[in-house]
Amino acid sequence: LIKGITDDIFNKVKGSLTVYGDGAVNINTADAIVLRGIGMTEELAAKIVHFRGESDNMTAANVFDNAAKITALLDKAESISGDENGKIGSLIASGRLSVISNNFSGQAAGNVGDKTRPDAARIAFVFDRKNNVIRYWRE
């Protein structure tokens, strides 16, 4: 129900959208589509993803732990332009880019007695660690 969002566009981005959070994107976990969605160029988003160097087990080789040091770390490893430096700075200043996440989603599956149905019980949830509350729960 958002003007300009077709089914095709929605299907490409639906796994990257949430109604939970404060509007800031975690630079350590956001994929290139999300980084582009907050205004980064394709090239800058690719540099960030490359810098993080994700492995198959979803662990990052490099982590940004301080928003004030993002551009220095990235420039050292990926050589960013003045425009890219400015874009990162403006995204941080506007509250759209961060180095932490406060909301986490997860799923748990299991069974009770019936081993032929390994996921007979499934729970999906969203936890807000900042406020220490469960925002969403579905069985």
C-alpha positions in Angstrom: 0.0 0.0 0.0 2.9 2.3 -0.6 2.8 4.5 -3.7 5.4 3.3 -6.3 6.1 0.0 -4.6 5.1 -2.8 -7.0 4.9 -6.5 -6.1 8.2 -7.0 -7.9 10.0 -4.3 -5.8 8.3 -5.5 -2.6 9.4 -9.2 -3.2 13.0 -8.0 -3.7 13.2 -6.1 -0.4 10.6 -7.7 1.9 13.3 -9.7 3.8 15.1 -6.4 4.6 12.1 -4.5 6.0 10.9 -4.2 9.6 8.3 -2.2 11.5 10.5 -2.5 14.6 13.4 -0.2 15.5 14.2 3.5 15.7 14.9 4.1 12.0 18.7 3.6 12.2 20.3 1.0 10.1 23.2 -1.1 11.6 26.1 -0.7 9.2 27.5 -4.0 10.5 24.5 -6.1 9.5 22.7 -4.3 6.8 22.9 -5.8 3.3 23.6 -3.7 0.2 19.9 -3.3 -0.6 19.3 -1.7 2.8 22.3 0.5 2.6 21.2 1.7 -0.9 17.7 2.3 0.6 19.0 4.9 3.0 20.8 6.8 0.2 24.1 5.2 -0.4 25.4 4.6 -3.9 25.8 1.1 -5.1 29.6 1.6 -5.0 29.6 2.8 -1.3 27.3 0.0 -0.2 29.6 -2.6 -2.0 32.7 -1.1 -0.2 31.0 -1.5 3.2 29.9 -5.1 2.5 33.4 -5.9 1.2 35.1 -4.3 4.2 32.9 -6.4 6.6 34.1 -9.5 4.6 31.3 -11.9 5.7 32.1 -15.5 5.7 29.7 -18.4 5.1 28.9 -18.6 8.8 27.6 -14.9 8.7 30.6 -13.6 10.8 32.2 -10.4 9.8 35.9 -10.1 9.5 35.8 -6.4 10.2 33.3 -4.6 12.5 32.5 -1.0 13.0 32.3 -0.4 16.8 32.2 3.4 16.8 30.1 5.5 14.5 32.7 8.3 14.6 35.4 6.0 13.2 33.4 4.5 10.3 34.9 6.7 7.6 38.5 6.4 8.9 38.3 2.6 9.0 36.6 2.3 5.7 38.9 4.8 3.9 42.0 2.9 5.2 40.7 -0.4 3.8 38.5 0.6 0.8 39.6 4.2 -0.1 36.4 6.2 0.0 35.9 9.5 -1.8 35.0 12.8 -0.2 31.4 12.5 -1.3 31.2 9.0 0.2 32.7 10.3 3.4 30.2 13.1 3.5 27.3 10.7 2.8 28.3 8.5 5.7 28.6 11.6 8.0 25.2 12.9 7.0 23.6 9.5 7.5 25.1 9.3 11.0 24.1 12.9 11.9 20.5 12.3 10.7 20.2 9.1 12.8 19.8 6.8 9.9 23.1 4.9 10.3 24.4 3.2 13.5 26.8 0.6 14.6 24.4 -1.3 16.9 21.0 -3.1 16.6 18.4 -3.2 19.4 15.8 -5.4 17.8 16.5 -9.0 16.9 14.2 -11.5 15.2 14.5 -15.3 15.6 12.7 -18.6 15.2 12.7 -21.7 17.4 11.4 -25.0 16.2 10.9 -28.3 18.0 8.6 -31.2 18.7 7.2 -33.1 21.6 7.3 -36.9 21.2 6.6 -37.1 17.4 10.1 -37.4 15.8 8.5 -37.7 12.3 7.6 -34.0 12.5 10.8 -32.2 13.5 9.3 -28.7 13.4 5.8 -29.5 14.8 6.1 -26.5 17.0 7.5 -23.2 15.7 7.8 -19.8 17.4 8.8 -16.6 15.7 9.7 -13.5 17.8 11.2 -10.1 17.8 13.1 -9.0 20.9 14.0 -5.4 21.9 17.1 -5.5 23.9 17.1 -1.8 24.7 13.8 -2.0 26.5 14.1 -5.7 27.4 10.8 -6.7 25.9 9.4 -9.1 23.4 7.9 -7.0 20.6 6.4 -9.8 18.6 5.6 -13.5 19.3 3.8 -16.0 17.1 3.4 -19.7 17.6 
